[in-house]
Amino acid sequence: MSSGLIAVTGATGALGGRVARRLADAGARQRLVVRDPARAPELPGAEPVVASYGDGEALRTALDGAGTLLLVSAKEDADRVALHTATVDAAVAAGVSWIVYISFLGAAPDATFTFGRDHWHTEQHIRGTGVDFTFLRDSLYLDFIPTFVGADGVIRGPAGDGQVAAVARDDIADAASAVLLGDGHRGQTYELTGPEAFTLTEAAEELTHAAGRPIRYHAETLDEAYASRAAYGAPDWEVAGWVTTYAAIAAGELDVVTDAVSTLAGHPPIGLAEYLAANPESVDHLRT
Ligand SMILES: NC(=O)c1ccc[n+]([C@@H]2O[C@H](COP(=O)([O-])OP(=O)(O)OC[C@H]3O[C@@H](n4cnc5c(N)ncnc54)[C@H](OP(=O)(O)O)[C@@H]3O)[C@@H](O)[C@H]2O)c1
């Protein structure tokens, strides 16, 4: 259980904002570590403080007096591991005793999903400091599945016939807030997944039903995937992250299904059909 003040990063974002709201609803005292205080959510018991990942001095000041840190991983960046490790070091220097880190399913030094490697290096750094930790290894966001579809109604990616048990951000937030407010989670690693693994062909069928328009999945080769994303002009590390999201599905690294959300949050996670029914606006861009 957290002792006293909980610092929450990423509170201007989708996941950190959801966790901050849940903590506020539970009456917790928290400090929202944000880059832009004007965008910090206004919540009872929460005060915004300004610091960016990597800015050690600002972070040490921002985290002074906090016992617990929820560290939401930074936006993908070539230097993301350095941003994370500097944030961890500042937290430890400020006296934080427990870091709850939002990691990724299958985090490993050789994970097919290249951004998943950042999470493993961050986890290793946290372990090395000796601070208490809990790692929440999230599957792919269920919320992102509708965004996989191109304007032509086709999901293109090198995912083969692989499966993914994508998990809704609301379910991750329920589990994360339960961890932060509960006992017995220090030293634990939880894999947060949806209720079932599905192929992108099955996802296309659900999206077809939700959008009322034919959506299909085209399994690209790796070469096709890199070629079809070249026009965006993004740096190589970013394109590799996009492509390997799908390649990790093909490799069977994201088909894991656990009961961690149910156990932690006290309710089962929602699946894709339920998510689309509850969030019809998520397919608005597919209806035209
Ligand atoms: N599991 C998945 O499928 C999946 C998919 C995408 C991303 N992710 C990871 O999960 C994280 C949280 O997801 P989300 O949906 O909440 O993302 P989001 O809505 O983009 O929010 C990211 C949050 O992190 C903050 N942040 C990012 N880089 C920062 C930095 N260098 N210094 C300080 N704050 C920084 C952002 O602050 P600002 O508002 O100031 O930008 C924002 O509050 C992402 O950042 C990413 O690492 C996971």
The ligand as an SDF file (V2000), in Angstrom:
LIG
                    3D

 48 52  0  0  0  0  0  0  0  0999 V2000
    0.2050   -0.6110  -24.4430 N   0  0  0  0  0  0  0  0  0  0  0  0
    0.0710    0.0820  -25.5690 C   0  0  0  0  0  0  0  0  0  0  0  0
   -0.5440   -0.3480  -26.5610 O   0  0  0  0  0  0  0  0  0  0  0  0
    0.6570    1.4500  -25.6760 C   0  0  0  0  0  0  0  0  0  0  0  0
    0.3840    2.1830  -26.8100 C   0  0  0  0  0  0  0  0  0  0  0  0
    0.9090    3.4650  -26.9080 C   0  0  0  0  0  0  0  0  0  0  0  0
    1.6890    3.9630  -25.8950 C   0  0  0  0  0  0  0  0  0  0  0  0
    1.9480    3.2150  -24.7950 N   0  0  0  0  0  0  0  0  0  0  0  0
    2.7900    3.7190  -23.6980 C   0  0  0  0  0  0  0  0  0  0  0  0
    1.9340    4.0050  -22.6040 O   0  0  0  0  0  0  0  0  0  0  0  0
    2.1300    5.3770  -22.1860 C   0  0  0  0  0  0  0  0  0  0  0  0
    0.8310    5.9440  -21.6540 C   0  0  0  0  0  0  0  0  0  0  0  0
   -0.1670    5.8270  -22.6370 O   0  0  0  0  0  0  0  0  0  0  0  0
   -1.2480    6.9730  -22.8340 P   0  0  0  0  0  0  0  0  0  0  0  0
   -2.2770    6.4090  -23.7110 O   0  0  0  0  0  0  0  0  0  0  0  0
   -1.6190    7.5710  -21.5410 O   0  0  0  0  0  0  0  0  0  0  0  0
   -0.3880    8.0550  -23.6620 O   0  0  0  0  0  0  0  0  0  0  0  0
   -0.6670    9.6220  -23.7970 P   0  0  0  0  0  0  0  0  0  0  0  0
   -2.1200    9.9120  -23.7350 O   0  0  0  0  0  0  0  0  0  0  0  0
    0.1170   10.0710  -24.9850 O   0  0  0  0  0  0  0  0  0  0  0  0
   -0.0100   10.2330  -22.4700 O   0  0  0  0  0  0  0  0  0  0  0  0
    1.3710   10.2100  -22.2470 C   0  0  0  0  0  0  0  0  0  0  0  0
    1.6260   11.0170  -21.0000 C   0  0  0  0  0  0  0  0  0  0  0  0
    3.0180   10.9600  -20.6990 O   0  0  0  0  0  0  0  0  0  0  0  0
    3.5070   12.3010  -20.6210 C   0  0  0  0  0  0  0  0  0  0  0  0
    4.8710   12.3300  -21.1320 N   0  0  0  0  0  0  0  0  0  0  0  0
    5.3110   11.7380  -22.2720 C   0  0  0  0  0  0  0  0  0  0  0  0
    6.6000   11.9910  -22.4290 N   0  0  0  0  0  0  0  0  0  0  0  0
    6.9730   12.7740  -21.3630 C   0  0  0  0  0  0  0  0  0  0  0  0
    8.1920   13.3730  -20.9630 C   0  0  0  0  0  0  0  0  0  0  0  0
    9.3230   13.2240  -21.7010 N   0  0  0  0  0  0  0  0  0  0  0  0
    8.2160   14.0890  -19.8150 N   0  0  0  0  0  0  0  0  0  0  0  0
    7.0880   14.2520  -19.0760 C   0  0  0  0  0  0  0  0  0  0  0  0
    5.8970   13.7060  -19.4110 N   0  0  0  0  0  0  0  0  0  0  0  0
    5.8610   12.9880  -20.5530 C   0  0  0  0  0  0  0  0  0  0  0  0
    2.6020   13.1260  -21.4950 C   0  0  0  0  0  0  0  0  0  0  0  0
    2.7140   14.4920  -21.1440 O   0  0  0  0  0  0  0  0  0  0  0  0
    2.2400   15.6600  -22.1920 P   0  0  0  0  0  0  0  0  0  0  0  0
    0.7420   15.7270  -22.0790 O   0  0  0  0  0  0  0  0  0  0  0  0
    2.9350   16.8690  -21.6750 O   0  0  0  0  0  0  0  0  0  0  0  0
    2.7050   15.2460  -23.5520 O   0  0  0  0  0  0  0  0  0  0  0  0
    1.2550   12.5080  -21.1640 C   0  0  0  0  0  0  0  0  0  0  0  0
    0.7840   12.9830  -19.9290 O   0  0  0  0  0  0  0  0  0  0  0  0
    2.6570    6.0770  -23.4370 C   0  0  0  0  0  0  0  0  0  0  0  0
    3.3860    7.2460  -23.0830 O   0  0  0  0  0  0  0  0  0  0  0  0
    3.5270    4.9880  -24.0430 C   0  0  0  0  0  0  0  0  0  0  0  0
    4.8080    4.9230  -23.4160 O   0  0  0  0  0  0  0  0  0  0  0  0
    1.4310    1.9620  -24.6540 C   0  0  0  0  0  0  0  0  0  0  0  0
  1  2  1  0
  2  3  2  0
  2  4  1  0
  4  5  1  0
  4 48  2  0
  5  6  2  0
  6  7  1  0
  7  8  2  0
  8  9  1  0
  8 48  1  0
  9 10  1  0
  9 46  1  0
 10 11  1  0
 11 12  1  0
 11 44  1  0
 12 13  1  0
 13 14  1  0
 14 15  2  0
 14 16  1  0
 14 17  1  0
 17 18  1  0
 18 19  2  0
 18 20  1  0
 18 21  1  0
 21 22  1  0
 22 23  1  0
 23 24  1  0
 23 42  1  0
 24 25  1  0
 25 26  1  0
 25 36  1  0
 26 27  1  0
 26 35  1  0
 27 28  2  0
 28 29  1  0
 29 30  1  0
 29 35  2  0
 30 31  1  0
 30 32  2  0
 32 33  1  0
 33 34  2  0
 34 35  1  0
 36 37  1  0
 36 42  1  0
 37 38  1  0
 38 39  2  0
 38 40  1  0
 38 41  1  0
 42 43  1  0
 44 45  1  0
 44 46  1  0
 46 47  1  0
M  CHG  2   8   1  16  -1
M  END
$$$$
